[in-house]
Amino acid sequence: MAAGDAPLIIALNGQAEAIPDRFEHAYVNLGDAVRVQKLVTDYGIERVILSGGINRRPEFREVRLPLRLIARLPGLLRALRGSGDDKVLRAIIALFEQSGCQVVGAQDIVPDLVAEERTLTAREPAADDWRNIMAAYDGADRLGEMDIGQGAVSVGGRIVALEGPEGTDEMLRRVADLRRTERISTRPGGVLVKLCKRQQDLRADLPSIGPETVDRAREAGLAGIAVEAGRSFVLDRDEAVAKADALSMFIIGIARQNLDDMIRERR
């Protein structure tokens, strides 16, 4: 909107949060490409930005394709039902492109939200924090190779949680439960790392953190958060950084190449 565009938000029923009335929006059922195509045509949409991931796959009865795309139904169903998130999002991108839209990455529209390679907070990671960053980075990287998730948590130099379909917040709640039940160290410390998958289409579902992530990380007893520089978002940055500073936590943007080199040296 700040760039002079008049966006239409197309939200998935049962997956998207409530959209404020001040934004023009429409809700569609998962898999209803016919409804999406009609919205694209009626509103004259030329560019599409995808936000967030997909929490569940559509049932066969939910899939509705325009007649000209019916021939793609078997391949689309295979992508939606039997693949990881990245392949599903690539299938959705293809559907929009075949509707005449250009799918662009959010980072091209709001580059100021992208994390840089630096520490954003007053606190810098200490030596123990770097040990946790490297362990969680390795775990998140391997998880991404399997197209499962984007995040991992390390405490005491070992991975204690990997992100699944439940998302980052629920993973952090699991870590908090592990603390409460003393299945991991109850001493404060540990790091959340979020990475873009190596094979990921950068136009969809880049990792993101925000003030709520800081809250959940603190509840889990973590010392800080590391995100991939250049390929992740820090939402509501001023608030997130201020909150982390007030809690003596760190937020840092890390470069994949540097971490790869550090891990190779350790091995």
Helices and strands as residue ranges (DSSP letters): E 9-12, E 25-28, H 33-43, E 47-48, G 60-62, G 67-72, H 73-82, H 85-98, E 102-103, H 106-109, G 111-113, H 127-145, E 151-155, E 158-162, H 168-180, E 191-194, E 208-209, H 211-219, E 224-228, E 233-234, H 237-246, E 250-254, H 256-266
